[in-house]
C-alpha cells in the first residue's frame, strides 16, 4: 500500500493507542519553489539533508516537516487536491505532537537518523509558489525545519520518536532522607 492511499489505514492504526510516531511520507523535489513528490524511501546525510532534494545543503533548513493532522485540517478547508508534498514538505509525521517541540528538540527517524529542530515556521516570501498552487501555505505557521545530525536510510512507515525525557533517579541530596 503506498503512502497516498493509506490514510484511512493510518487513522485506524493511530486510534489503536499510544506508541511512537510514524513517517507517513517522504517527499523530494529537484528544484526549489515547487511541490515535492512522494517517494517510498530516502537517505538522510549528516550536515546535508535528504539526498536528491533541492533544499539539502549546509544550512539550518535542510529538512521541512509537517504533521499529518495539519495536512488533514487543510484538506477539509480546501478545494484543491492536497497530496503529500503539496506544501513542499520533506516529511509528514503522525503521532508526534508538534505543539510541544521547540528549537533544539531532537527526533529519531527510522533506526539510524537523528535530526534537530532548528526553526518553527517561516516567513513566506511574496508570491510563494506553494500559496499560488494550493491557495494558502501552512509552512509559515505549522511547518518545522531541521538539520540532520546523524544520517541513515528512511522509509515510509518507519518510526519517528522523541528521546525519552530525563528521569529522576529518586536519590535525595547527601544528608537528606
N, C-alpha and C positions, 0 to 999 in steps of 0.2 A: 504494500500500500504506500503510495507516495504522500509527501507532506501536504500537498494541496488538497487531497481528497480525504484526509484523515481527521477533519475537525470534530465530527460527532464522536468518533472513536476516542480522540484525545480528551474530550469533555467528560465522557463516561469514565475513563481511567482516572482523571483528576478528581472526580467526585468520590472515588473509592477510598480516599483517605490521604493523610499527610505522607510525605516522602520527599525525596529530592526533587528538585525542579528538573525540567527536561528541555532539550534543544528540539524545537518543533521545525525550525527551518534554518538553513544556511544559504545566504544569498550573495552573489558576486556580480560585478559589472566591470568590464574593461575600461569604461570611461566614467568620468565624474559628471554629476548633474543629470543622471538617468536613473530610472527604476532599475533595481537589480533583479536577477533571475535565480530562482531556487536551484540548488544542486544537492545531491544526496550526501556528499561528504566534502571535506576540505582539510587543509593543513594550515595550522597557525604556526608562525615563525616568530620566535622571541625578538623583541625590538623592531618588528616589521609589520605584523598583522596577518591577514588572510591572504595566502598565496593566490595570485590571479585577480585580486581586487584592486581597483583604481585608488582606493583610499589607503592602501597599505603604504608603509614608509616609516621613516624615522621621525615620528611626531606623536603628539598626545592623543590624537583621534584615529588610531589605527583600526578600530572596530566601532560599529554602532549596533546598539541593541534596543529592541522593543519588547514589551510584554505582550503576550497573546491577547490578554484581556483588553489592552488598549486598541489593538487592531480590530477586535470584535466590536468594541464601542464605536469605532469609526465606521465599520461596515453597516451597523444598524442605522447610522445617520447619513449615509452617503448614497448617491445614485450611481456611483462608479463601482466597477468590479475590482474590489481591492484584494489583491493577492499578496502572498509573502513576497517581499521585495519592493512593493509599491511605494514605500517611504524611503527607499534606498538603505534599508537596514541590512546589516550582515547577519544578525542572529535574531530569531524570535524565540523567546523563552516562556515557559509556563511553570507555575509552581514556585516562582521567586517573587516575593513582594518588593517591587521596585521602589515603593514609597519609603522603605527603611534603608535603602542603600545610599551611601554617602561617598564622596570623593575619597579614594583610598581603600574602599572595600575591595576585597579580592574574591574572585569566583573561580571555581574549577569547572572546566568544560571537558567532558569525557574523563578519561583516566589520567591524562598527562598534562593537559594545557591549563595554565593559570593566567588569569587576566586581572587587571586592576582598573577600577572605575576612575577616570580622570576628569570627567566633565558630565554635568547633568543638564540636559537641554542645550540649545544653541541658538544663536541669533540667525534667523532665516534671512538670507540676502534678498534684495529686491528682485522680483521676477523669478523666484525659485522655481526650477523646472518641475519639482515634485508638486508644489502647490498648483501650478498650471495644469498638470496632468491629472491630479487627483481631486483638486478642489480646495484642499487645505493640507497643511503639513503638521503632523503631531510631534515631529522631532524637536521643535523648539521647547516644548513643554514636557514631553513624555520620553524622549529619547535619552539613552545613556551612551556614553562614549568611553572607550577603554584602550589600554595598551596591553600588549602581550608580554608577560613576564617569563613564561615558560611555554614553549611550543608543543605541538602534538597534533595527531590526527583527530578529527572530529567528524561524527556522522549524525544525521538526523536520528533522533531517539536517544542519543547519549544523555547522561545525567548532567545537570547543571547544579552545582552545590556551593553553598556558602561554607566557609570554615566554621567549625563549632565554636561558640563563644568560650572564652576562657572560663574555667570552672574554679571555684573556690576549693582550697584543699581542706577547709574546715578547721585548720590549725589556728589556735589563738596566738597572740603575741607572747614571747617568752615572759614568764612571770604572771601571766593571766590565765584563768581557767578557760 
